[in-house]
């Protein structure tokens, strides 16, 4: 076995969370390193694939603390850990300023107010994989450059295998490659959770990961969760994930993911199964619909039904809208002047589909949508009847981007045991953590702001304890 490498802080994972922790630590005088399993300079990670929008629960990150807390609690129905929500509300704005000081360039990504801090250059408004050379991809390289300028180490091709624990304190990492041992006062798990691990998906989310689109870089395998749990850490909310609805054709056609998303159209219209019956509450939003579908025995059974008015409004509402990008990317869009003709085109039972929509329209007009089966809530807006021809049907799939649950942490990113005590020397940040997002409302706070805020907080806490 080779001689151990010694650092003050070592981060597992070379995405935004790990790089921010290591770079901020280096700024504060710590000897830092990042262990990244990818061996190439342009290693894949989900941070590179991100849309690049920094927001807090779909609000401008520069709003005041009280407004940001209200946004988080509104999205999560008050289920977010108060310490974690407070950390985001306190530090979102200064995290953006810190990123700018490290070379991040922000632009207004669209007229939407919470798109004000979008990494530049933003994605082009087209279907498919347009991430190379875009803002997040460039920012990963910039953070790495700044880290190495401050004498931080980037250990590429190094996959962590286990944590070293002595007398209840985490003191290092064992790596697969070359029997490498790393000793450090602070270990940061920042490897993105477990969206790419089909076994963990089946255990915690749904039975058919093979029928869910892996809408990510495919590198987050749950290694950090396994190591943290072995060291005594609690894991929370593993059954929730952040994802979007996509054309079912995206399962075979890479030109249709990660965009365009079908969420807004699904929320405006209805989602039916192969029998032409509604199967979930569309009003809870695209992330909730994605989770509901992923839990089914057949996650590919869903089809969005809408009318011309919805297709011309909700269909054009997103930053990369399905109208017209769905067809431009080669996706299936059934349309017809009558519901009976639409059903035949989409291979749905005409009588059942017509009955489903008749019952739905009557409930919308009568204000009795809560009595539908399943009920229709209004979280995503007041529903409208499906009545303006032509009518549209879009076969959909669920795409999982990242898991919302993970290692339980405190407000400084310190890993917690089931009894709430912290594990000395062990931290976590970003997609590997739980307690902030999810809950019954499947509330989303924002993957990029979560990663970067806690990357900074972890480094600052480690520096204070040095």
WOUR-V892689 format. One record per residue. N is the residue number from 1. SS is DSSP state (~ for helix, > for strand, _ for the rest). PHI is phi in degrees with one decimal (* if undefined). D_LAST is the distance of its C-alpha to the last C-alpha in Angstrom with 1 decimal. Layout:
n & ss & phi & d_last
N & SS & PHI & D_LAST
N & SS & PHI & D_LAST
This chain:
n & ss & phi & d_last
1 & _ & * & 27.7
2 & _ & -71.8 & 25.9
3 & _ & -63.2 & 22.9
4 & _ & -64.3 & 19.5
5 & > & -91.0 & 17.6
6 & > & -115.6 & 13.9
7 & > & -139.9 & 11.4
8 & > & -84.1 & 7.8
9 & > & -144.0 & 9.8
10 & > & -129.1 & 13.5
11 & > & -105.7 & 16.0
12 & > & -97.3 & 19.4
13 & _ & 118.6 & 22.0
14 & _ & -102.1 & 23.0
15 & _ & -87.5 & 24.3
16 & ~ & -58.3 & 23.2
17 & ~ & -63.8 & 20.3
18 & ~ & -66.2 & 18.7
19 & ~ & -67.8 & 19.4
20 & ~ & -63.0 & 18.2
21 & ~ & -62.5 & 14.8
22 & ~ & -68.4 & 14.5
23 & ~ & -69.4 & 16.1
24 & ~ & -63.4 & 14.2
25 & ~ & -61.4 & 10.8
26 & ~ & -62.6 & 12.7
27 & ~ & -58.7 & 13.9
28 & _ & -88.6 & 10.6
29 & _ & 92.9 & 10.1
30 & _ & -85.6 & 8.5
31 & _ & -83.1 & 11.0
32 & > & -127.3 & 12.6
33 & > & -150.2 & 15.8
34 & > & -120.3 & 18.4
35 & > & -96.1 & 20.7
36 & > & -123.8 & 24.1
37 & _ & -65.4 & 27.1
38 & _ & -65.8 & 29.6
39 & _ & -93.2 & 30.6
40 & _ & -94.2 & 32.2
41 & _ & -59.9 & 30.9
42 & _ & -101.5 & 32.4
43 & _ & -48.3 & 31.1
44 & _ & -78.0 & 32.1
45 & _ & -158.5 & 29.9
46 & ~ & -65.5 & 31.0
47 & ~ & -60.1 & 29.0
48 & ~ & -65.0 & 31.5
49 & ~ & -86.6 & 34.3
50 & _ & -63.1 & 33.3
51 & _ & -70.7 & 35.7
52 & _ & 89.1 & 33.2
53 & > & -94.4 & 33.7
54 & _ & -92.1 & 30.7
55 & _ & -147.0 & 31.9
56 & _ & -121.0 & 31.0
57 & _ & 48.5 & 33.7
58 & _ & 63.6 & 36.2
59 & _ & -130.7 & 35.5
60 & _ & -59.9 & 34.4
61 & _ & -65.2 & 30.6
62 & _ & -92.4 & 31.2
63 & _ & -66.6 & 33.0
64 & _ & -68.5 & 31.7
65 & ~ & -56.7 & 29.4
66 & ~ & -63.2 & 32.3
67 & ~ & -66.4 & 34.3
68 & ~ & -69.2 & 31.5
69 & ~ & -61.3 & 30.9
70 & ~ & -63.2 & 34.7
71 & ~ & -65.0 & 34.8
72 & ~ & -63.4 & 32.2
73 & ~ & -67.3 & 33.9
74 & ~ & -66.1 & 37.3
75 & ~ & -66.1 & 36.5
76 & _ & -98.0 & 35.0
77 & _ & 55.1 & 37.5
78 & _ & 75.4 & 34.7
79 & _ & -90.5 & 33.2
80 & _ & -67.5 & 29.8
81 & _ & -56.7 & 26.9
82 & ~ & -56.5 & 26.6
83 & ~ & -66.8 & 22.8
84 & ~ & -74.0 & 23.0
85 & ~ & -62.3 & 26.0
86 & ~ & -64.3 & 24.5
87 & ~ & -62.7 & 21.4
88 & ~ & -64.7 & 24.0
89 & ~ & -63.2 & 26.2
90 & ~ & -71.1 & 23.6
91 & ~ & -114.6 & 22.1
92 & ~ & -59.2 & 25.0
93 & ~ & -65.0 & 26.3
94 & ~ & -70.9 & 23.3
95 & ~ & -67.0 & 22.4
96 & ~ & -61.1 & 25.8
97 & ~ & -63.1 & 25.4
98 & ~ & -65.2 & 22.1
99 & ~ & -60.1 & 24.0
100 & ~ & -62.7 & 26.9
101 & ~ & -68.8 & 24.8
102 & _ & -95.0 & 23.9
103 & _ & 108.6 & 27.6
104 & _ & -66.4 & 28.7
105 & _ & -115.4 & 32.3
106 & > & -108.6 & 33.5
107 & > & -141.8 & 37.1
108 & _ & -76.5 & 39.3
109 & _ & -69.0 & 39.9
110 & _ & -164.2 & 43.0
111 & _ & -65.3 & 44.7
112 & _ & -65.0 & 42.7
113 & ~ & -62.4 & 40.4
114 & ~ & -81.5 & 37.3
115 & ~ & -93.3 & 37.7
116 & _ & -63.0 & 36.8
117 & _ & -112.5 & 33.5
118 & > & -110.4 & 34.6
119 & > & -62.5 & 33.1
120 & _ & -102.9 & 35.8
121 & _ & -75.9 & 38.1
122 & _ & -74.7 & 38.7
123 & _ & -60.4 & 40.6
124 & _ & -71.9 & 44.3
125 & _ & -77.8 & 46.3
126 & _ & -132.5 & 47.7
127 & _ & -70.5 & 47.6
128 & _ & 99.4 & 45.6
129 & _ & -97.0 & 42.5
130 & _ & -114.6 & 41.9
131 & _ & -114.8 & 38.1
132 & _ & -65.5 & 38.1
133 & _ & 80.4 & 37.4
134 & _ & -84.1 & 36.7
135 & ~ & -52.0 & 33.9
136 & ~ & -62.8 & 31.3
137 & ~ & -61.2 & 32.2
138 & ~ & -66.2 & 31.7
139 & ~ & -67.7 & 28.4
140 & ~ & -58.0 & 26.9
141 & ~ & -65.9 & 28.1
142 & ~ & -68.5 & 26.8
143 & ~ & -63.0 & 23.3
144 & ~ & -63.3 & 23.3
145 & ~ & -59.6 & 24.8
146 & ~ & -64.7 & 22.2
147 & ~ & -62.0 & 19.4
148 & ~ & -69.1 & 21.3
149 & ~ & -63.1 & 21.9
150 & _ & -96.0 & 18.2
151 & _ & 71.9 & 18.2
152 & _ & -73.4 & 16.9
153 & > & -101.9 & 18.8
154 & > & -114.7 & 21.4
155 & > & -98.8 & 22.6
156 & > & -74.2 & 26.0
157 & _ & 64.9 & 28.2
158 & _ & -124.1 & 25.3
159 & _ & -103.1 & 25.7
160 & > & -65.8 & 23.2
161 & > & -107.7 & 25.2
162 & > & -160.0 & 23.0
163 & > & -94.2 & 19.6
164 & > & -97.1 & 18.5
165 & > & -122.7 & 17.9
166 & > & -131.4 & 17.5
167 & _ & 53.6 & 18.2
168 & _ & 81.1 & 17.6
169 & > & -112.2 & 14.2
170 & > & -79.2 & 14.2
171 & > & -123.2 & 13.0
172 & > & 175.3 & 15.1
173 & > & -135.8 & 18.3
174 & > & -101.9 & 21.8
175 & > & -108.3 & 23.9
176 & _ & -64.3 & 27.7
177 & ~ & -75.8 & 28.3
178 & ~ & 63.8 & 28.8
179 & ~ & 50.6 & 27.1
180 & _ & -72.5 & 23.8
181 & > & -118.6 & 20.6
182 & > & -121.4 & 17.1
183 & > & -110.2 & 14.1
184 & > & -157.2 & 10.7
185 & > & -73.4 & 7.7
186 & > & -134.9 & 9.0
187 & > & -112.6 & 12.8
188 & > & -114.3 & 14.7
189 & > & -86.2 & 18.4
190 & _ & -143.6 & 20.4
191 & _ & -100.9 & 23.7
192 & _ & 89.6 & 26.1
193 & _ & 82.7 & 27.4
194 & _ & -134.4 & 30.8
195 & _ & -62.4 & 33.6
196 & _ & -93.8 & 34.9
197 & _ & -98.8 & 35.1
198 & ~ & -65.8 & 38.6
199 & ~ & -64.0 & 38.2
200 & ~ & -68.5 & 35.5
201 & ~ & -59.4 & 37.6
202 & ~ & -62.4 & 40.6
203 & ~ & -69.5 & 38.7
204 & ~ & -113.7 & 37.1
205 & _ & -118.4 & 39.1
206 & _ & -162.4 & 42.6
207 & _ & -80.6 & 45.0
208 & _ & -130.6 & 45.8
209 & ~ & -61.4 & 42.8
210 & ~ & -68.7 & 45.4
211 & ~ & -110.6 & 47.2
212 & _ & -121.8 & 44.2
213 & > & -74.0 & 43.2
214 & > & -81.5 & 39.7
215 & _ & -90.2 & 38.9
216 & _ & -161.8 & 35.7
217 & _ & -78.1 & 34.6
218 & _ & 80.3 & 35.0
219 & _ & -105.1 & 31.6
220 & _ & -88.9 & 29.7
221 & _ & -106.4 & 30.8
222 & _ & 83.7 & 28.6
223 & ~ & -59.5 & 26.6
224 & ~ & -63.0 & 23.3
225 & ~ & -62.0 & 25.2
226 & ~ & -61.3 & 26.5
227 & ~ & -67.7 & 23.3
228 & ~ & -65.0 & 21.5
229 & ~ & -63.9 & 24.6
230 & ~ & -63.3 & 24.7
231 & _ & -86.5 & 21.2
232 & _ & 105.5 & 22.6
233 & > & -76.2 & 21.9
234 & _ & -81.8 & 24.7
235 & > & -117.1 & 26.7
236 & > & -131.6 & 28.6
237 & _ & 54.9 & 31.5
238 & _ & -72.0 & 32.1
239 & _ & -93.3 & 35.7
240 & _ & -116.6 & 35.1
241 & > & -143.4 & 34.9
242 & > & -96.8 & 35.2
243 & > & -161.8 & 38.4
244 & > & -138.6 & 41.6
245 & > & -88.7 & 45.3
246 & > & -132.2 & 46.8
247 & > & -59.4 & 50.3
248 & ~ & -59.1 & 51.1
249 & ~ & -63.6 & 52.2
250 & ~ & -63.4 & 48.5
251 & ~ & -62.3 & 48.3
252 & _ & -119.4 & 50.4
253 & _ & -111.9 & 50.2
254 & ~ & -66.6 & 46.9
255 & ~ & -75.9 & 48.4
256 & ~ & -117.4 & 48.0
257 & _ & -144.6 & 44.2
258 & _ & -77.4 & 41.7
259 & _ & -133.3 & 44.2
260 & _ & -85.0 & 46.5
261 & _ & -85.3 & 45.4
262 & _ & -104.0 & 48.2
263 & ~ & -51.5 & 46.3
264 & ~ & -62.7 & 48.1
265 & ~ & -70.7 & 51.5
266 & ~ & -64.0 & 50.8
267 & ~ & -70.4 & 49.8
268 & ~ & -73.7 & 52.9
269 & _ & -105.0 & 55.2
270 & > & -135.3 & 55.2
271 & > & -117.8 & 53.9
272 & > & -119.5 & 56.5
273 & _ & -94.8 & 56.8
274 & _ & -68.5 & 59.4
275 & _ & -90.6 & 61.8
276 & _ & 81.1 & 61.6
277 & _ & -108.3 & 59.9
278 & > & -63.1 & 56.8
279 & _ & -127.8 & 53.9
280 & _ & -162.0 & 51.0
281 & _ & -91.8 & 50.1
282 & ~ & -67.4 & 49.8
283 & ~ & -69.6 & 48.9
284 & ~ & -80.9 & 45.3
285 & _ & 103.1 & 44.4
286 & ~ & -63.0 & 43.8
287 & ~ & -67.2 & 40.5
288 & ~ & -64.3 & 42.2
289 & ~ & -60.2 & 45.3
290 & ~ & -60.3 & 43.2
291 & ~ & -64.7 & 41.6
292 & ~ & -61.7 & 45.1
293 & ~ & -66.3 & 46.7
294 & ~ & -63.6 & 44.1
295 & _ & -85.7 & 44.8
296 & _ & -78.5 & 48.5
297 & _ & -64.3 & 50.3
298 & _ & -128.5 & 51.3
299 & _ & -64.6 & 48.7
300 & _ & -97.3 & 51.1
301 & _ & -83.8 & 53.9
302 & _ & -83.8 & 53.1
303 & > & -142.3 & 55.1
304 & > & -86.6 & 54.6
305 & > & -117.2 & 57.9
306 & > & -148.4 & 58.4
307 & > & -115.3 & 61.1
308 & ~ & -61.3 & 61.8
309 & ~ & -62.2 & 60.4
310 & ~ & -70.0 & 57.1
311 & ~ & -63.7 & 56.9
312 & ~ & -83.8 & 57.6
313 & ~ & -111.2 & 55.0
314 & ~ & -59.4 & 52.1
315 & ~ & -65.2 & 52.8
316 & ~ & -112.7 & 52.0
317 & _ & -84.8 & 49.1
318 & _ & -80.4 & 46.1
319 & _ & -61.7 & 44.4
320 & _ & -121.9 & 45.9
321 & _ & -78.6 & 48.9
322 & ~ & -64.8 & 51.0
323 & ~ & -103.2 & 54.0
324 & ~ & -112.4 & 54.8
325 & ~ & -70.3 & 51.9
326 & ~ & -62.1 & 52.8
327 & ~ & -69.2 & 56.2
328 & ~ & -62.0 & 54.9
329 & _ & -87.3 & 52.5
330 & _ & 92.9 & 55.3
331 & _ & -84.7 & 54.6
332 & _ & -82.5 & 57.3
333 & _ & -138.9 & 58.6
334 & > & -80.2 & 61.7
335 & > & -150.2 & 63.9
336 & > & -160.9 & 67.3
337 & _ & -80.5 & 69.6
338 & _ & -129.9 & 69.9
339 & ~ & -66.7 & 67.6
340 & ~ & -64.2 & 70.1
341 & ~ & -68.5 & 69.9
342 & ~ & -62.7 & 66.1
343 & ~ & -60.8 & 66.0
344 & ~ & -64.4 & 68.3
345 & ~ & -64.2 & 66.2
346 & _ & -93.5 & 63.0
347 & _ & 59.1 & 64.6
348 & _ & -111.0 & 64.1
349 & _ & -67.5 & 66.9
350 & ~ & -57.8 & 68.7
351 & ~ & -65.4 & 69.9
352 & ~ & -66.2 & 66.6
353 & ~ & -64.4 & 64.7
354 & ~ & -61.2 & 67.3
355 & ~ & -65.8 & 67.2
356 & ~ & -58.7 & 63.4
357 & ~ & -72.7 & 63.5
358 & ~ & -62.2 & 66.5
359 & ~ & -65.3 & 64.7
360 & ~ & -64.3 & 61.5
361 & ~ & -59.8 & 63.4
362 & ~ & -63.8 & 65.3
363 & ~ & -67.1 & 62.2
364 & ~ & -63.9 & 60.7
365 & ~ & -67.2 & 63.9
366 & ~ & -88.3 & 64.3
367 & _ & 71.7 & 60.7
368 & _ & -116.5 & 60.4
369 & ~ & -64.5 & 57.6
370 & ~ & -66.1 & 55.6
371 & ~ & -91.3 & 58.6
372 & _ & -66.7 & 58.4
373 & _ & -125.1 & 57.5
374 & _ & -71.1 & 54.7
375 & _ & -63.5 & 54.1
376 & _ & -116.3 & 53.1
377 & _ & -89.7 & 50.4
378 & _ & -119.8 & 49.9
379 & _ & -56.3 & 46.2
380 & _ & -90.4 & 46.9
381 & _ & 118.1 & 49.9
382 & _ & -71.3 & 53.4
383 & _ & -72.7 & 55.3
384 & _ & -125.9 & 58.6
385 & _ & -67.8 & 61.6
386 & _ & -94.2 & 62.0
387 & _ & -145.2 & 65.4
388 & _ & -102.7 & 65.6
389 & _ & -71.8 & 66.9
390 & _ & -74.6 & 66.0
391 & > & -102.6 & 63.6
392 & > & -128.1 & 60.7
393 & > & -134.7 & 59.0
394 & > & -124.0 & 55.8
395 & > & -65.3 & 54.7
396 & > & -124.4 & 50.9
397 & > & -135.8 & 48.0
398 & > & -91.4 & 44.5
399 & > & -115.9 & 41.7
400 & > & -91.9 & 38.2
401 & > & -99.1 & 35.4
402 & > & -154.7 & 32.2
403 & > & -79.5 & 31.5
404 & _ & -92.9 & 30.4
405 & _ & -96.0 & 29.1
406 & > & 163.9 & 26.3
407 & > & -69.0 & 23.1
408 & > & -71.7 & 22.6
409 & > & -132.4 & 19.5
410 & _ & -95.2 & 18.5
411 & _ & -66.9 & 18.2
412 & _ & -104.8 & 14.6
413 & _ & 84.8 & 15.7
414 & > & -76.9 & 14.4
415 & > & -66.0 & 17.2
416 & > & -113.6 & 19.5
417 & > & -81.7 & 21.9
418 & _ & -57.4 & 25.6
419 & _ & -85.8 & 25.2
420 & _ & 93.3 & 22.6
421 & _ & -72.5 & 19.6
422 & > & -95.2 & 16.4
423 & > & -95.0 & 15.5
424 & > & -58.1 & 12.0
425 & > & 85.8 & 10.5
426 & > & -115.6 & 13.5
427 & > & -126.2 & 14.1
428 & > & -149.1 & 17.4
429 & _ & -151.4 & 19.0
430 & ~ & 76.7 & 22.6
431 & ~ & -66.4 & 25.7
432 & ~ & -80.5 & 24.0
433 & > & -103.9 & 23.3
434 & > & -133.1 & 25.8
435 & _ & 107.8 & 26.6
436 & _ & -96.7 & 27.1
437 & _ & -106.4 & 30.3
438 & > & 94.4 & 33.5
439 & _ & 72.8 & 35.1
440 & _ & -62.6 & 38.9
441 & _ & -92.0 & 39.2
442 & _ & 52.6 & 37.2
443 & > & -68.8 & 35.4
444 & _ & -109.2 & 33.6
445 & _ & -99.1 & 30.8
446 & _ & 134.0 & 30.2
447 & ~ & -65.0 & 28.5
448 & ~ & -72.2 & 27.3
449 & ~ & -68.6 & 25.8
450 & ~ & -60.6 & 24.2
451 & ~ & -63.5 & 22.5
452 & ~ & -77.6 & 21.3
453 & ~ & -59.5 & 20.2
454 & ~ & -77.0 & 18.0
455 & ~ & -60.0 & 16.8
456 & ~ & -66.4 & 15.5
457 & ~ & -63.2 & 14.2
458 & ~ & -60.3 & 12.3
459 & ~ & -62.9 & 10.5
460 & ~ & -68.9 & 10.0
461 & ~ & -68.5 & 8.7
462 & ~ & -62.9 & 6.1
463 & ~ & -67.7 & 5.1
464 & ~ & -65.2 & 5.6
465 & _ & -94.1 & 3.8
466 & _ & -64.6 & 0.0
